[in-house]
Structures are given as structure tokens and as C-alpha cells.
Amino acid sequence: MFGKPTEPPPPDQGALSYFLWIAREWHGIPSAESNSSVDQDLGIYGDDVDDFAAKIVKRYGEWVWSWPWHRFTNSSEGASIFVLFALIWQLVSWPFRGRFSYPSTLDRLELGHIAKVLEKGEWVEP
């Protein structure tokens, strides 16, 4: 990404520090915080989700793959054929909505919640 990442924080610093390290060092997102969501805030999707999860698996085990990632992240890469229509809709409706963005249909999965799941040792709903 932006040069060689620093060493990961030791496990005794907690899961959250490890996820912040992954987001900041490996994915190049210096603004990552505990309330940052994987998809909506950090923009981690497609193959990057697998890379993100693989780093979690490396430290916390294979059970991470059984999480419902599909509810929280978009696993497809590239643009849909409808992207042009969505862009036009965004431009036309912008003055009425007050923002220029396409709302995500995915649930939020925040780094702090991932840390809570790992500390508990089982999947819990956000």
C-alpha cells in the first residue's frame, strides 16, 4: 500500500488496536476509528474484505470466516451497469436530499463491534 506496514500491536493491547492497525497500515485509512464501519466508512469491499478477514483469522482463528460478512460488506468488485443511472439520480435529487451519496443497503459492521465479538468468543449481533 504505502510502504511496508509497521509491526502489529501485541495481542495484550486488545483486538481493537489490531483492527485499527489493519485499517490504517494495510488498507491505508489513517482516519479509521472504533466506530468506523468496514464498508460504509472505510470502503473495504470486494477482495479487500477477504484480505481484511484473513488478517483477523491469522490472529484469532478460522471461526471468523463463519461470520455473516455478506450482510455487512459488498463482495463484488467493479461498477454495476446501473451506475450511470444512479449517478444521474444523485445529481438530480441532490438539492432535495442535501447530500451527494448513494445510501448503502448493507448493515454497519464497526471495528469496535468486531473487537467485542472476538473478546466474547462468539458472534453477537451489532
MODELLER restraints for C-alpha pairs under 7 A, 6 or more apart:
rsr = mdl.restraints
at = mdl.atoms
rsr.add(forms.Gaussian(group=physical.xy_distance, feature=features.Distance(at['CA:1:A'], at['CA:26:A']), mean=6.52, stdev=0.5))
rsr.add(forms.Gaussian(group=physical.xy_distance, feature=features.Distance(at['CA:1:A'], at['CA:27:A']), mean=6.85, stdev=0.5))
rsr.add(forms.Gaussian(group=physical.xy_distance, feature=features.Distance(at['CA:1:A'], at['CA:28:A']), mean=6.54, stdev=0.5))
rsr.add(forms.Gaussian(group=physical.xy_distance, feature=features.Distance(at['CA:2:A'], at['CA:28:A']), mean=6.75, stdev=0.5))
rsr.add(forms.Gaussian(group=physical.xy_distance, feature=features.Distance(at['CA:5:A'], at['CA:25:A']), mean=5.23, stdev=0.5))
rsr.add(forms.Gaussian(group=physical.xy_distance, feature=features.Distance(at['CA:5:A'], at['CA:26:A']), mean=6.41, stdev=0.5))
rsr.add(forms.Gaussian(group=physical.xy_distance, feature=features.Distance(at['CA:8:A'], at['CA:18:A']), mean=6.57, stdev=0.5))
rsr.add(forms.Gaussian(group=physical.xy_distance, feature=features.Distance(at['CA:8:A'], at['CA:21:A']), mean=6.56, stdev=0.5))
rsr.add(forms.Gaussian(group=physical.xy_distance, feature=features.Distance(at['CA:9:A'], at['CA:17:A']), mean=6.74, stdev=0.5))
rsr.add(forms.Gaussian(group=physical.xy_distance, feature=features.Distance(at['CA:9:A'], at['CA:18:A']), mean=5.98, stdev=0.5))
rsr.add(forms.Gaussian(group=physical.xy_distance, feature=features.Distance(at['CA:15:A'], at['CA:115:A']), mean=4.96, stdev=0.5))
rsr.add(forms.Gaussian(group=physical.xy_distance, feature=features.Distance(at['CA:16:A'], at['CA:34:A']), mean=6.98, stdev=0.5))
rsr.add(forms.Gaussian(group=physical.xy_distance, feature=features.Distance(at['CA:16:A'], at['CA:111:A']), mean=6.71, stdev=0.5))
rsr.add(forms.Gaussian(group=physical.xy_distance, feature=features.Distance(at['CA:16:A'], at['CA:112:A']), mean=6.13, stdev=0.5))
rsr.add(forms.Gaussian(group=physical.xy_distance, feature=features.Distance(at['CA:16:A'], at['CA:115:A']), mean=5.15, stdev=0.5))
rsr.add(forms.Gaussian(group=physical.xy_distance, feature=features.Distance(at['CA:19:A'], at['CA:111:A']), mean=6.46, stdev=0.5))
rsr.add(forms.Gaussian(group=physical.xy_distance, feature=features.Distance(at['CA:20:A'], at['CA:32:A']), mean=6.21, stdev=0.5))
rsr.add(forms.Gaussian(group=physical.xy_distance, feature=features.Distance(at['CA:20:A'], at['CA:33:A']), mean=6.65, stdev=0.5))
rsr.add(forms.Gaussian(group=physical.xy_distance, feature=features.Distance(at['CA:23:A'], at['CA:29:A']), mean=5.61, stdev=0.5))
rsr.add(forms.Gaussian(group=physical.xy_distance, feature=features.Distance(at['CA:23:A'], at['CA:32:A']), mean=6.31, stdev=0.5))
rsr.add(forms.Gaussian(group=physical.xy_distance, feature=features.Distance(at['CA:24:A'], at['CA:30:A']), mean=4.68, stdev=0.5))
rsr.add(forms.Gaussian(group=physical.xy_distance, feature=features.Distance(at['CA:24:A'], at['CA:32:A']), mean=6.41, stdev=0.5))
rsr.add(forms.Gaussian(group=physical.xy_distance, feature=features.Distance(at['CA:29:A'], at['CA:42:A']), mean=6.91, stdev=0.5))
rsr.add(forms.Gaussian(group=physical.xy_distance, feature=features.Distance(at['CA:32:A'], at['CA:42:A']), mean=6.93, stdev=0.5))
rsr.add(forms.Gaussian(group=physical.xy_distance, feature=features.Distance(at['CA:34:A'], at['CA:110:A']), mean=6.63, stdev=0.5))
rsr.add(forms.Gaussian(group=physical.xy_distance, feature=features.Distance(at['CA:34:A'], at['CA:111:A']), mean=5.08, stdev=0.5))
rsr.add(forms.Gaussian(group=physical.xy_distance, feature=features.Distance(at['CA:34:A'], at['CA:112:A']), mean=4.55, stdev=0.5))
rsr.add(forms.Gaussian(group=physical.xy_distance, feature=features.Distance(at['CA:35:A'], at['CA:110:A']), mean=5.34, stdev=0.5))
rsr.add(forms.Gaussian(group=physical.xy_distance, feature=features.Distance(at['CA:35:A'], at['CA:111:A']), mean=6.23, stdev=0.5))
rsr.add(forms.Gaussian(group=physical.xy_distance, feature=features.Distance(at['CA:35:A'], at['CA:112:A']), mean=6.02, stdev=0.5))
rsr.add(forms.Gaussian(group=physical.xy_distance, feature=features.Distance(at['CA:36:A'], at['CA:42:A']), mean=6.58, stdev=0.5))
rsr.add(forms.Gaussian(group=physical.xy_distance, feature=features.Distance(at['CA:36:A'], at['CA:110:A']), mean=5.21, stdev=0.5))
rsr.add(forms.Gaussian(group=physical.xy_distance, feature=features.Distance(at['CA:36:A'], at['CA:111:A']), mean=6.04, stdev=0.5))
rsr.add(forms.Gaussian(group=physical.xy_distance, feature=features.Distance(at['CA:37:A'], at['CA:108:A']), mean=5.60, stdev=0.5))
rsr.add(forms.Gaussian(group=physical.xy_distance, feature=features.Distance(at['CA:37:A'], at['CA:109:A']), mean=5.00, stdev=0.5))
rsr.add(forms.Gaussian(group=physical.xy_distance, feature=features.Distance(at['CA:37:A'], at['CA:110:A']), mean=3.98, stdev=0.5))
rsr.add(forms.Gaussian(group=physical.xy_distance, feature=features.Distance(at['CA:37:A'], at['CA:111:A']), mean=6.26, stdev=0.5))
rsr.add(forms.Gaussian(group=physical.xy_distance, feature=features.Distance(at['CA:38:A'], at['CA:44:A']), mean=5.60, stdev=0.5))
rsr.add(forms.Gaussian(group=physical.xy_distance, feature=features.Distance(at['CA:38:A'], at['CA:109:A']), mean=5.87, stdev=0.5))
rsr.add(forms.Gaussian(group=physical.xy_distance, feature=features.Distance(at['CA:38:A'], at['CA:110:A']), mean=6.13, stdev=0.5))
rsr.add(forms.Gaussian(group=physical.xy_distance, feature=features.Distance(at['CA:39:A'], at['CA:45:A']), mean=6.17, stdev=0.5))
rsr.add(forms.Gaussian(group=physical.xy_distance, feature=features.Distance(at['CA:39:A'], at['CA:72:A']), mean=6.83, stdev=0.5))
rsr.add(forms.Gaussian(group=physical.xy_distance, feature=features.Distance(at['CA:39:A'], at['CA:73:A']), mean=5.47, stdev=0.5))
rsr.add(forms.Gaussian(group=physical.xy_distance, feature=features.Distance(at['CA:40:A'], at['CA:104:A']), mean=7.00, stdev=0.5))
rsr.add(forms.Gaussian(group=physical.xy_distance, feature=features.Distance(at['CA:45:A'], at['CA:73:A']), mean=5.87, stdev=0.5))
rsr.add(forms.Gaussian(group=physical.xy_distance, feature=features.Distance(at['CA:45:A'], at['CA:74:A']), mean=5.20, stdev=0.5))
rsr.add(forms.Gaussian(group=physical.xy_distance, feature=features.Distance(at['CA:45:A'], at['CA:75:A']), mean=5.71, stdev=0.5))
rsr.add(forms.Gaussian(group=physical.xy_distance, feature=features.Distance(at['CA:46:A'], at['CA:74:A']), mean=5.96, stdev=0.5))
rsr.add(forms.Gaussian(group=physical.xy_distance, feature=features.Distance(at['CA:46:A'], at['CA:75:A']), mean=4.00, stdev=0.5))
rsr.add(forms.Gaussian(group=physical.xy_distance, feature=features.Distance(at['CA:46:A'], at['CA:76:A']), mean=4.80, stdev=0.5))
rsr.add(forms.Gaussian(group=physical.xy_distance, feature=features.Distance(at['CA:46:A'], at['CA:77:A']), mean=4.98, stdev=0.5))
rsr.add(forms.Gaussian(group=physical.xy_distance, feature=features.Distance(at['CA:47:A'], at['CA:75:A']), mean=6.75, stdev=0.5))
rsr.add(forms.Gaussian(group=physical.xy_distance, feature=features.Distance(at['CA:57:A'], at['CA:64:A']), mean=5.94, stdev=0.5))
rsr.add(forms.Gaussian(group=physical.xy_distance, feature=features.Distance(at['CA:67:A'], at['CA:123:A']), mean=6.84, stdev=0.5))
rsr.add(forms.Gaussian(group=physical.xy_distance, feature=features.Distance(at['CA:71:A'], at['CA:106:A']), mean=5.88, stdev=0.5))
rsr.add(forms.Gaussian(group=physical.xy_distance, feature=features.Distance(at['CA:71:A'], at['CA:107:A']), mean=6.00, stdev=0.5))
rsr.add(forms.Gaussian(group=physical.xy_distance, feature=features.Distance(at['CA:72:A'], at['CA:106:A']), mean=5.22, stdev=0.5))
rsr.add(forms.Gaussian(group=physical.xy_distance, feature=features.Distance(at['CA:72:A'], at['CA:107:A']), mean=4.98, stdev=0.5))
rsr.add(forms.Gaussian(group=physical.xy_distance, feature=features.Distance(at['CA:72:A'], at['CA:108:A']), mean=5.83, stdev=0.5))
rsr.add(forms.Gaussian(group=physical.xy_distance, feature=features.Distance(at['CA:72:A'], at['CA:109:A']), mean=5.78, stdev=0.5))
rsr.add(forms.Gaussian(group=physical.xy_distance, feature=features.Distance(at['CA:73:A'], at['CA:106:A']), mean=6.71, stdev=0.5))
rsr.add(forms.Gaussian(group=physical.xy_distance, feature=features.Distance(at['CA:90:A'], at['CA:100:A']), mean=6.03, stdev=0.5))
rsr.add(forms.Gaussian(group=physical.xy_distance, feature=features.Distance(at['CA:90:A'], at['CA:101:A']), mean=6.77, stdev=0.5))
rsr.add(forms.Gaussian(group=physical.xy_distance, feature=features.Distance(at['CA:94:A'], at['CA:100:A']), mean=5.56, stdev=0.5))
rsr.add(forms.Gaussian(group=physical.xy_distance, feature=features.Distance(at['CA:113:A'], at['CA:126:A']), mean=6.47, stdev=0.5))
rsr.add(forms.Gaussian(group=physical.xy_distance, feature=features.Distance(at['CA:117:A'], at['CA:123:A']), mean=5.49, stdev=0.5))
rsr.add(forms.Gaussian(group=physical.xy_distance, feature=features.Distance(at['CA:117:A'], at['CA:124:A']), mean=6.12, stdev=0.5))
